[in-house]
Amino acid sequence: MSPPPRPLSCVPAEAFAVVTGAAVPAGTTAVLPDEDAVADGRRVAGSVTPGRHVRRAGEECSAGDELLPAGIVVHPAVLGLVATLGLDRLPVHPHPRVAALVTGDELVSEGPSGPGRVRDAIGPMLPGLLAGAGARAVATAALPDSRALLLDAIADADADLVLVSGSSASGPADHLRPALAALEADLLVDGVTCRPGHPQALARLRDGRLVVGLPGNPFAALAAFLTLAVPVISGLRGEPLPVLVAAPVPGGLPRHAVSTRLVPVRVGPHGAEPVGHNGPAMLRGAAVADALAVVDPGPAAAIAARLLPFDQGARPWGV
């Protein structure tokens, strides 16, 4: 470490050479940048303004100032600010740890599905969905339709959040709710009036872990993830929910009488356009869409809708 420079004397126009970022001598009134200076032997000439280019201690913040609100996302500028304050550690909400259980006797994980079988489309989506939501996938398991196996898998999952796809409805092969009851879980969300995705569920286990149930149909599971799992993950991260922007819908979108509809749309300069192929088992529409249009229930077509983006960190439109 260089010693502090000697103080400037009271002689008018005395100068001392310093480098950028170095301490200035006591008594300094201004700094003349090298590129603006004209040197002639031991004499230096140039125009200066009192206080110009002098960075004073404490000018950015004072003792007691709140510099970062609770819940802010820690990006590189935040880390740089924390370092300038002399802090080596920062308390944060860690990425929630998520275990995924994909259930179904009929599922196959590779190759053609074949008669009576269905290719698993939900499992391949989950890692990217979880990463985009700010969570970390710690385990993924495929389970047959077995209440005992599902109960054990939920009980043994070493994660903050357990995602269960399939088993969330009320059919004979849907074991999520009986398993949650056996675990004495508190059922917080027991289905919603939303299409697709209405069988979704949210429960809290006795040890505080959370369980989210996703429908078995791929588009319904995607819709339930965006509308239920993402808010749960945001809460675990200490983040508020984003405000959904609204966009006009040229030609309108049909409403359901009592349920909210989630419709895949492309967003352009004139608003949101439905892309079709939006059945609960279909991903063709979602694969080319920018967002889901949230269409409130009602008797008439919706001429505008709020937009729920697939990418939670970006909105690729300007409406």
C-alpha positions as CSV (number, residue, x, y, z in Angstrom):
1,M,0.0,0.0,0.0
2,S,1.3,3.4,-1.0
3,P,1.7,5.9,1.9
4,P,-0.7,8.9,1.7
5,P,0.7,11.9,-0.2
6,R,2.0,14.8,1.8
7,P,-0.5,17.7,2.2
8,L,-0.5,20.5,-0.3
9,S,0.9,23.7,1.1
10,C,-1.0,27.0,1.1
11,V,1.0,28.2,-1.9
12,P,-1.5,29.1,-4.7
13,A,-1.6,26.7,-7.7
14,E,0.6,24.0,-6.1
15,A,0.1,20.6,-7.9
16,F,0.9,17.0,-7.0
17,A,0.8,14.1,-9.5
18,V,-1.7,11.3,-8.6
19,V,-3.0,8.3,-10.5
20,T,-6.7,7.4,-11.0
21,G,-8.1,5.9,-7.8
22,A,-5.3,7.1,-5.6
23,A,-5.7,9.3,-2.5
24,V,-5.4,13.0,-3.1
25,P,-3.3,15.2,-0.8
26,A,-5.0,17.1,1.9
27,G,-5.8,20.6,0.7
28,T,-6.7,19.5,-2.8
29,T,-9.4,21.6,-4.5
30,A,-9.6,19.9,-7.9
31,V,-7.9,17.3,-10.1
32,L,-6.7,18.2,-13.6
33,P,-6.9,15.2,-15.9
34,D,-3.7,14.4,-17.7
35,E,-5.3,14.6,-21.1
36,D,-6.4,18.2,-20.3
37,A,-3.1,19.3,-18.9
38,V,-0.3,21.2,-20.7
39,A,3.1,20.5,-19.1
40,D,6.1,22.8,-19.5
41,G,9.0,21.6,-17.3
42,R,7.8,21.8,-13.7
43,R,4.8,24.0,-14.7
44,V,1.4,22.5,-15.5
45,A,-1.4,24.5,-17.0
46,G,-5.1,23.8,-17.6
47,S,-8.6,24.8,-16.7
48,V,-10.1,23.3,-13.5
49,T,-13.3,23.7,-11.5
50,P,-13.2,23.5,-7.7
51,G,-14.2,20.0,-6.6
52,R,-14.0,18.6,-10.2
53,H,-12.8,14.9,-10.4
54,V,-12.4,14.6,-6.6
55,R,-14.2,11.6,-5.2
56,R,-15.0,12.2,-1.6
57,A,-15.4,9.4,1.0
58,G,-19.0,8.7,1.8
59,E,-20.4,10.6,-1.2
60,E,-22.4,7.6,-2.5
61,C,-24.1,6.7,0.8
62,S,-24.3,7.7,4.4
63,A,-24.5,5.6,7.5
64,G,-28.0,4.2,8.0
65,D,-28.9,4.4,4.3
66,E,-30.8,1.4,2.8
67,L,-28.8,0.6,-0.3
68,L,-30.6,-2.6,-1.4
69,P,-34.2,-3.6,-0.6
70,A,-34.9,-7.0,0.7
71,G,-35.8,-9.4,-2.1
72,I,-33.7,-7.8,-4.9
73,V,-32.1,-10.3,-7.3
74,V,-28.4,-10.5,-6.8
75,H,-26.9,-9.6,-10.2
76,P,-23.2,-8.5,-10.9
77,A,-23.8,-4.8,-10.1
78,V,-25.2,-5.8,-6.7
79,L,-22.0,-7.9,-6.0
80,G,-19.8,-5.0,-7.0
81,L,-21.7,-2.6,-4.7
82,V,-21.4,-5.1,-1.8
83,A,-17.7,-5.4,-2.4
84,T,-17.2,-1.6,-2.4
85,L,-18.8,-1.5,1.0
86,G,-16.2,-3.9,2.3
87,L,-18.5,-6.8,2.8
88,D,-17.4,-10.3,2.2
89,R,-20.7,-12.1,2.7
90,L,-24.2,-11.3,1.7
91,P,-27.3,-13.1,3.1
92,V,-29.5,-14.4,0.3
93,H,-32.4,-16.7,-0.4
94,P,-30.7,-19.7,-2.1
95,H,-32.1,-21.3,-5.2
96,P,-34.9,-23.6,-4.1
97,R,-34.1,-27.2,-4.4
98,V,-36.7,-29.2,-6.4
99,A,-37.3,-32.9,-6.7
100,A,-39.5,-34.0,-9.6
101,L,-41.6,-37.1,-9.6
102,V,-43.1,-38.1,-13.0
103,T,-45.8,-40.6,-12.6
104,G,-47.7,-42.9,-15.0
105,D,-47.6,-46.6,-16.0
106,E,-48.2,-45.6,-19.6
107,L,-45.1,-43.3,-19.9
108,V,-42.0,-44.1,-21.9
109,S,-38.9,-42.0,-21.8
110,E,-37.3,-42.6,-25.2
111,G,-38.2,-43.8,-28.7
112,P,-41.8,-44.1,-30.2
113,S,-44.5,-44.6,-27.6
114,G,-46.3,-47.6,-29.2
115,P,-49.9,-48.8,-28.6
116,G,-51.2,-48.1,-25.2
117,R,-48.1,-46.1,-24.2
118,V,-47.4,-42.3,-24.2
119,R,-44.1,-40.6,-24.5
120,D,-43.2,-38.6,-21.5
121,A,-43.3,-34.9,-22.5
122,I,-43.4,-33.4,-19.0
123,G,-40.0,-34.7,-17.7
124,P,-38.0,-33.1,-20.5
125,M,-39.6,-29.7,-19.9
126,L,-39.0,-29.6,-16.2
127,P,-35.2,-28.8,-16.0
128,G,-35.5,-25.8,-18.2
129,L,-38.7,-24.6,-16.5
130,L,-37.1,-24.9,-13.1
131,A,-33.9,-23.1,-14.2
132,G,-36.0,-20.3,-15.7
133,A,-38.0,-19.9,-12.5
134,G,-34.8,-19.7,-10.5
135,A,-34.9,-23.1,-8.9
136,R,-32.4,-26.0,-8.9
137,A,-33.4,-29.5,-9.9
138,V,-31.8,-32.0,-7.5
139,A,-33.6,-35.2,-8.5
140,T,-36.0,-36.6,-11.1
141,A,-37.6,-39.9,-10.8
142,A,-40.2,-41.8,-13.0
143,L,-42.7,-43.7,-10.9
144,P,-45.5,-46.2,-11.8
145,D,-49.0,-45.6,-10.6
146,S,-48.5,-46.7,-7.1
147,R,-49.8,-45.0,-4.0
148,A,-47.2,-46.6,-1.8
149,L,-44.3,-45.7,-4.0
150,L,-45.5,-42.1,-4.4
151,L,-46.0,-41.7,-0.7
152,D,-42.4,-43.0,0.0
153,A,-40.9,-40.8,-2.7
154,I,-42.5,-37.7,-1.4
155,A,-41.6,-38.5,2.2
156,D,-37.9,-39.2,1.3
157,A,-37.4,-36.3,-1.1
158,D,-34.5,-34.2,0.0
159,A,-35.7,-30.9,-1.4
160,D,-37.6,-27.7,-0.6
161,L,-40.2,-28.4,-3.2
162,V,-41.5,-31.7,-4.6
163,L,-43.1,-31.6,-8.0
164,V,-45.5,-34.4,-8.9
165,S,-46.7,-34.7,-12.5
166,G,-49.8,-36.9,-13.1
167,S,-51.7,-38.4,-10.1
168,S,-53.3,-35.0,-9.4
169,A,-56.8,-35.6,-10.6
170,S,-59.5,-37.9,-9.0
171,G,-59.3,-41.0,-11.1
172,P,-58.4,-44.5,-9.8
173,A,-54.7,-44.0,-10.8
174,D,-54.4,-40.6,-9.2
175,H,-52.7,-41.1,-5.9
176,L,-51.4,-37.7,-5.0
177,R,-54.2,-36.5,-2.7
178,P,-54.4,-39.8,-0.8
179,A,-50.7,-39.8,-0.4
180,L,-50.8,-36.2,1.0
181,A,-53.5,-37.2,3.4
182,A,-51.5,-40.1,4.6
183,L,-48.6,-37.7,5.2
184,E,-50.9,-35.4,7.1
185,A,-50.1,-32.6,4.7
186,D,-52.0,-29.3,4.7
187,L,-53.7,-29.0,1.3
188,L,-53.4,-25.3,0.4
189,V,-54.7,-25.5,-3.2
190,D,-57.1,-28.2,-4.2
191,G,-57.8,-27.5,-7.8
192,V,-58.5,-24.2,-9.6
193,T,-61.1,-22.9,-12.0
194,C,-58.6,-22.7,-14.9
195,R,-58.5,-24.4,-18.2
196,P,-56.2,-26.2,-18.8
197,G,-54.6,-27.1,-15.5
198,H,-57.6,-27.3,-13.1
199,P,-56.5,-30.4,-11.2
200,Q,-53.3,-28.7,-9.9
201,A,-52.6,-28.9,-6.2
202,L,-50.3,-27.3,-3.5
203,A,-49.7,-28.8,-0.1
204,R,-47.4,-28.2,2.8
205,L,-45.9,-31.2,4.6
206,R,-45.5,-31.3,8.3
207,D,-41.8,-30.5,8.1
208,G,-42.4,-27.4,6.0
209,R,-41.6,-28.8,2.5
210,L,-44.0,-28.0,-0.2
211,V,-45.6,-30.3,-2.8
212,V,-47.0,-29.1,-6.1
213,G,-49.2,-31.4,-8.2
214,L,-49.2,-30.9,-11.9
215,P,-51.8,-32.5,-14.3
216,G,-50.6,-35.4,-16.4
217,N,-51.5,-33.7,-19.8
218,P,-48.4,-31.9,-21.1
219,F,-50.0,-28.5,-21.9
220,A,-52.1,-28.6,-18.7
221,A,-48.9,-29.4,-16.7
222,L,-47.1,-26.5,-18.4
223,A,-49.9,-24.1,-17.6
224,A,-50.0,-25.3,-14.0
225,F,-46.3,-24.9,-13.6
226,L,-46.4,-21.3,-14.8
227,T,-49.5,-20.4,-12.6
228,L,-48.7,-22.4,-9.4
229,A,-45.1,-23.7,-9.3
230,V,-43.6,-20.4,-10.4
231,P,-45.3,-18.3,-7.7
232,V,-44.3,-20.9,-5.1
233,I,-40.7,-20.8,-6.3
234,S,-40.8,-17.0,-6.3
235,G,-42.0,-17.0,-2.7
236,L,-39.2,-19.4,-1.7
237,R,-36.8,-17.0,-3.3
238,G,-38.3,-14.0,-1.5
239,E,-39.4,-12.4,-4.7
240,P,-42.7,-10.6,-5.5
241,L,-44.8,-11.8,-8.4
242,P,-44.3,-9.8,-11.6
243,V,-47.1,-7.6,-12.8
244,L,-48.6,-9.0,-16.0
245,V,-48.8,-6.6,-18.9
246,A,-52.0,-6.5,-21.0
247,A,-52.3,-6.6,-24.8
248,P,-55.1,-6.2,-27.2
249,V,-56.4,-9.3,-28.9
250,P,-57.4,-8.6,-32.5
251,G,-60.6,-10.4,-33.2
252,G,-61.1,-11.4,-29.5
253,L,-60.7,-14.6,-27.6
254,P,-63.7,-16.7,-26.5
255,R,-64.2,-16.8,-22.8
256,H,-65.4,-19.7,-20.6
257,A,-68.5,-19.1,-18.6
258,V,-66.8,-19.8,-15.2
259,S,-63.2,-20.7,-15.7
260,T,-60.1,-18.7,-16.7
261,R,-58.7,-19.8,-20.0
262,L,-54.9,-19.9,-20.8
263,V,-54.4,-19.6,-24.5
264,P,-51.0,-19.7,-26.3
265,V,-50.4,-16.5,-28.3
266,R,-47.7,-14.8,-30.4
267,V,-47.2,-11.2,-29.6
268,G,-46.7,-8.6,-32.3
269,P,-47.1,-4.9,-32.9
270,H,-50.8,-5.2,-33.1
271,G,-51.3,-7.3,-30.0
272,A,-51.7,-11.0,-29.1
273,E,-52.7,-13.5,-31.7
274,P,-53.7,-17.1,-30.8
275,V,-51.6,-19.8,-32.4
276,G,-54.1,-22.7,-32.0
277,H,-53.4,-26.3,-30.9
278,N,-54.2,-25.5,-27.3
279,G,-55.8,-28.7,-26.1
280,P,-54.6,-29.9,-22.7
281,A,-52.5,-32.7,-24.2
282,M,-51.0,-30.5,-27.0
283,L,-47.7,-28.7,-26.9
284,R,-47.6,-27.6,-30.6
285,G,-49.2,-24.2,-29.8
286,A,-47.1,-23.6,-26.8
287,A,-43.9,-24.5,-28.7
288,V,-44.3,-21.5,-31.0
289,A,-46.0,-19.1,-28.6
290,D,-44.5,-16.2,-26.7
291,A,-46.9,-16.3,-23.8
292,L,-50.2,-17.5,-22.4
293,A,-53.1,-15.1,-22.7
294,V,-55.0,-15.0,-19.4
295,V,-58.7,-14.8,-20.4
296,D,-61.0,-14.1,-17.6
297,P,-64.4,-15.9,-17.5
298,G,-67.4,-14.1,-18.9
299,P,-70.2,-14.0,-21.5
300,A,-68.4,-12.1,-24.3
301,A,-65.2,-12.5,-26.2
302,A,-62.1,-10.8,-24.6
303,I,-60.7,-8.0,-26.7
304,A,-57.7,-7.7,-24.4
305,A,-55.8,-10.1,-22.1
306,R,-53.0,-10.2,-19.6
307,L,-49.9,-12.0,-20.8
308,L,-48.1,-14.7,-18.8
309,P,-44.7,-15.2,-20.4
310,F,-43.1,-18.6,-20.8
311,D,-39.7,-17.0,-20.0
312,Q,-40.1,-15.5,-16.5
313,G,-37.1,-13.3,-16.9
314,A,-37.9,-11.7,-20.3
315,R,-40.8,-10.2,-22.2
316,P,-40.0,-10.3,-25.9
317,W,-42.7,-7.8,-26.8
318,G,-43.4,-4.1,-26.5
319,V,-47.1,-3.7,-25.8
